[in-house]
Amino acid sequence: MPVSASIAVPAVVLAAAVLHAVWNAMAHRIPDKLVGFALINCAYTLCAAVLVCLTPFPPPGAWPFLAASAALEVASQLFLLRAYQLGDFGQMYPLARGVAPLLVAVASVTVLGGTLTPLQGTGVLLVSGGLAALALASGGLGRARLPAVGAAVGTGLIIAAYTLVDSAGVRRGGDVLSYVAWLFLCQGPVLPLIALARRRRALLTRMRPVLGTGLAGGVLSMTAYGLVIWAQAHGNVATVAALRETGILIAAVIATVFFREPFGRLRLAAGAVALTGIVLMR
């Protein structure tokens, strides 16, 4: 990797992590999570519809990856919604996001034929372990929490799957912006249609008070994912996947400063472990 790319890729991923944490905080403020996700996906659809008019049409080789990734993206949102309905945000989100880096690291080596240095491998393990500890710091995982934990872990599995699909697909898609635009255009209408089927006439009423927040969150989310896709096209897949999870640390700071949620010594220790892993990967 050229020196300029070795600097740009981590910087871009960390910027995406900040945006990801911010839009999740915005989504967390919306009481009806299904309505919030529907608005976010409306923003996906509108932005993507403009972008597909400005970018080249993806080549045939990219379409199987686009279709698979769009389906996985929708599935991950549904699993995450379920996790949020059953469990606490501060526990479910770190657990969902912390599972993915380790799985991506293993699959990138065993399936995609990639390589990790011993330090990078140790870093991925530390980031995953630190983020999992952040989840446990929010409370125990008793029997009553198992359905929520299952949904969160399922989200992590799907995140790992679409990360690998996108890392391969974007290399066949040629133009990164075109790949992102068509990906979001394919997945964007699904959640709004599900929300319409479930909320029916009440949907518009519930959307009005949070319209700006939901749409802005969607724009930030799409921007963050586009930055990650670019990084995957120019950097190590497992390292990118682990670095993007630092958004959980940023989200913890946002929760402490803006939501007045306690950070605690265990969370500080878990954050230190994750940050150590980031340094090793870098």
C-alpha positions in Angstrom: 0.0 0.0 0.0 1.5 3.4 -0.9 2.3 5.8 2.0 -0.4 8.2 0.9 -3.0 5.4 0.9 -1.8 4.1 4.3 -2.5 7.5 5.8 -5.7 8.2 3.9 -7.5 4.9 4.5 -7.4 5.0 8.3 -8.4 8.7 8.2 -11.3 8.1 6.0 -12.5 5.1 8.1 -12.3 7.1 11.3 -14.3 10.0 9.7 -16.9 7.4 8.7 -16.9 6.1 12.3 -17.7 9.6 13.6 -20.6 10.0 11.1 -21.8 6.5 11.9 -21.9 7.3 15.6 -23.7 10.6 15.0 -26.4 9.2 12.9 -27.0 6.3 15.3 -27.3 8.9 18.1 -29.9 10.7 16.0 -31.8 7.5 15.3 -31.7 6.6 19.0 -33.6 9.8 19.8 -36.6 8.7 17.6 -39.0 6.9 19.8 -40.5 4.7 17.1 -37.4 2.9 15.8 -39.3 1.4 12.8 -40.3 4.9 11.7 -36.8 6.2 12.3 -35.3 3.5 10.1 -37.9 4.1 7.5 -37.0 7.8 7.3 -33.3 6.9 7.1 -34.0 4.6 4.2 -36.2 7.2 2.5 -33.1 9.4 2.5 -31.1 6.5 1.1 -33.5 6.2 -1.8 -33.7 9.9 -2.6 -29.9 10.4 -2.5 -29.2 7.3 -4.4 -31.8 8.1 -7.1 -29.8 11.3 -7.8 -26.4 9.6 -7.7 -27.3 6.9 -10.2 -28.1 9.6 -12.7 -24.6 11.0 -12.3 -22.5 7.8 -12.2 -21.8 5.0 -14.7 -24.0 1.9 -14.7 -22.3 -0.9 -12.8 -20.8 -3.7 -15.0 -22.5 -7.1 -15.0 -20.0 -8.7 -12.7 -20.9 -6.3 -9.9 -24.7 -7.1 -9.8 -24.6 -10.4 -7.9 -22.7 -8.6 -5.2 -25.0 -5.6 -5.2 -28.1 -7.9 -4.9 -26.5 -9.9 -2.1 -25.3 -6.9 -0.2 -28.7 -5.1 -0.5 -30.5 -8.1 0.9 -28.0 -8.5 3.7 -28.2 -4.8 4.6 -32.0 -5.0 4.9 -31.7 -8.1 7.0 -29.1 -6.4 9.3 -31.5 -3.5 9.9 -34.4 -5.8 10.8 -32.2 -7.7 13.2 -30.9 -4.5 14.7 -34.4 -3.2 15.1 -35.4 -6.3 17.0 -32.4 -6.0 19.2 -33.3 -2.4 20.1 -36.9 -3.5 20.8 -35.8 -6.2 23.2 -32.6 -4.7 24.8 -30.8 -1.5 25.8 -29.2 0.6 23.1 -25.9 0.9 25.1 -25.6 -2.9 25.2 -27.1 -4.1 22.0 -25.3 -1.8 19.5 -21.7 -2.5 20.8 -22.5 -6.2 20.8 -23.8 -6.1 17.3 -20.9 -4.1 15.9 -18.2 -5.8 18.0 -18.9 -9.2 16.6 -18.1 -8.3 13.0 -14.4 -7.4 13.0 -13.2 -10.8 14.3 -15.4 -12.6 11.8 -14.2 -10.5 8.9 -10.6 -11.0 9.9 -11.0 -14.8 10.0 -13.0 -14.9 6.7 -10.6 -12.5 4.9 -7.8 -14.9 5.6 -9.5 -18.2 5.2 -12.0 -17.3 2.4 -10.5 -14.3 0.5 -6.9 -15.4 0.8 -5.8 -12.1 2.5 -3.0 -11.8 5.1 -2.7 -10.2 8.5 0.5 -9.5 10.3 0.7 -10.8 13.8 0.3 -7.3 15.2 -2.7 -6.6 12.9 -4.3 -9.9 14.0 -3.7 -9.1 17.7 -5.2 -5.6 17.1 -8.3 -7.1 15.5 -8.8 -9.4 18.6 -8.3 -6.5 21.0 -10.7 -4.3 19.2 -13.3 -7.0 19.1 -12.7 -7.9 22.8 -12.8 -4.3 23.9 -16.1 -3.6 22.1 -17.6 -6.8 23.5 -16.6 -5.7 27.0 -18.3 -2.3 26.3 -21.5 -4.3 25.7 -21.1 -6.3 28.9 -20.4 -3.1 30.8 -24.0 -2.0 30.2 -25.3 -4.9 32.2 -25.3 -8.7 32.6 -26.5 -11.1 29.9 -29.1 -13.1 31.8 -31.6 -15.5 30.4 -34.2 -12.7 29.9 -31.7 -10.9 27.6 -30.9 -13.9 25.4 -33.4 -13.1 22.7 -32.0 -9.5 22.5 -28.4 -10.8 22.5 -29.3 -13.3 19.8 -30.7 -10.5 17.6 -27.6 -8.4 18.3 -25.2 -11.2 17.5 -27.2 -12.0 14.4 -26.8 -8.4 13.3 -23.0 -8.8 13.7 -23.0 -11.9 11.6 -24.8 -10.2 8.8 -22.6 -7.1 9.1 -19.6 -9.4 8.6 -21.2 -11.0 5.6 -22.0 -7.8 3.8 -18.6 -6.4 4.6 -17.0 -9.3 2.8 -19.5 -9.1 -0.1 -18.9 -5.4 -0.6 -15.1 -5.7 -0.4 -15.3 -8.1 -3.4 -18.1 -6.3 -5.2 -16.6 -2.8 -5.2 -13.5 -4.2 -6.9 -15.7 -5.5 -9.7 -17.9 -2.5 -9.8 -15.2 -0.1 -11.0 -16.7 3.2 -9.8 -17.1 3.3 -6.0 -19.7 6.0 -6.0 -21.8 4.1 -8.6 -21.6 0.9 -6.5 -22.7 2.8 -3.4 -25.5 4.6 -5.2 -27.0 1.4 -6.7 -26.6 -0.5 -3.4 -28.6 2.1 -1.5 -31.2 2.4 -4.3 -31.8 -1.3 -4.2 -32.2 -1.5 -0.4 -33.7 1.9 0.3 -37.4 1.3 -0.4 -37.7 -1.9 1.6 -37.9 -0.5 5.2 -40.3 2.3 4.2 -42.6 -0.3 2.7 -42.4 -2.5 5.8 -43.2 0.5 7.9 -46.2 1.4 5.7 -47.5 -2.1 6.0 -47.2 -2.1 9.8 -48.1 1.4 10.7 -50.6 2.1 7.9 -52.4 5.4 8.3 -50.4 6.3 11.5 -47.1 6.3 9.6 -47.3 9.9 8.3 -48.4 11.1 11.7 -45.5 9.5 13.4 -43.1 10.7 10.8 -43.9 14.4 10.9 -42.3 15.2 14.3 -39.0 13.4 13.4 -38.8 14.0 9.7 -35.7 16.3 9.7 -33.9 14.1 12.1 -34.6 10.9 10.2 -33.7 12.2 6.8 -30.5 13.9 8.1 -29.5 10.6 9.7 -30.0 8.8 6.4 -27.7 11.3 4.6 -25.0 10.9 7.3 -25.4 7.1 7.2 -25.0 6.9 3.4 -22.0 9.2 3.5 -20.4 7.1 6.2 -21.0 3.9 4.3 -19.6 5.4 1.1 -16.4 6.3 2.8 -16.1 2.8 4.2 -16.7 1.3 0.7 -13.9 3.5 -0.7 -11.6 2.4 2.1 -12.3 -1.3 1.4 -11.3 -0.7 -2.2 -8.0 0.7 -1.1 -7.1 -1.0 2.1 -7.0 -4.2 4.1 -10.6 -5.5 4.6 -10.1 -6.8 8.2 -8.3 -3.6 9.3 -11.0 -1.4 7.8 -13.8 -3.5 9.4 -12.1 -3.2 12.8 -11.3 0.5 12.5 -14.9 1.4 11.6 -16.1 -0.1 14.9 -14.4 2.7 16.8 -17.6 4.6 16.1 -18.9 2.7 19.2 -16.3 4.5 21.3 -17.4 7.8 19.8 -21.0 6.8 20.5 -20.1 6.2 24.1 -18.7 9.7 24.4 -21.9 11.1 22.8 -24.0 9.1 25.2 -22.1 10.5 28.1 -22.0 14.1 27.0 -25.4 14.5 25.4 -27.5 11.7 26.9 -26.0 11.9 30.4 -25.4 8.1 30.4 -22.7 6.9 32.7 -19.4 5.8 31.1 -17.9 4.0 34.1 -14.5 2.4 34.8 -15.3 -0.8 33.0 -16.2 1.1 29.9 -13.0 3.2 30.1 -11.0 0.0 30.4 -12.8 -1.6 27.5 -12.2 1.5 25.4 -8.5 1.5 26.3 -8.3 -2.2 25.1 -10.0 -1.3 21.8 -7.8 1.8 21.3 -4.7 -0.4 21.9 -5.9 -2.7 19.2 -6.3 0.2 16.8 -2.7 1.3 17.5 -1.4 -2.2 16.8 -3.4 -2.4 13.5 -2.0 1.0 12.4 
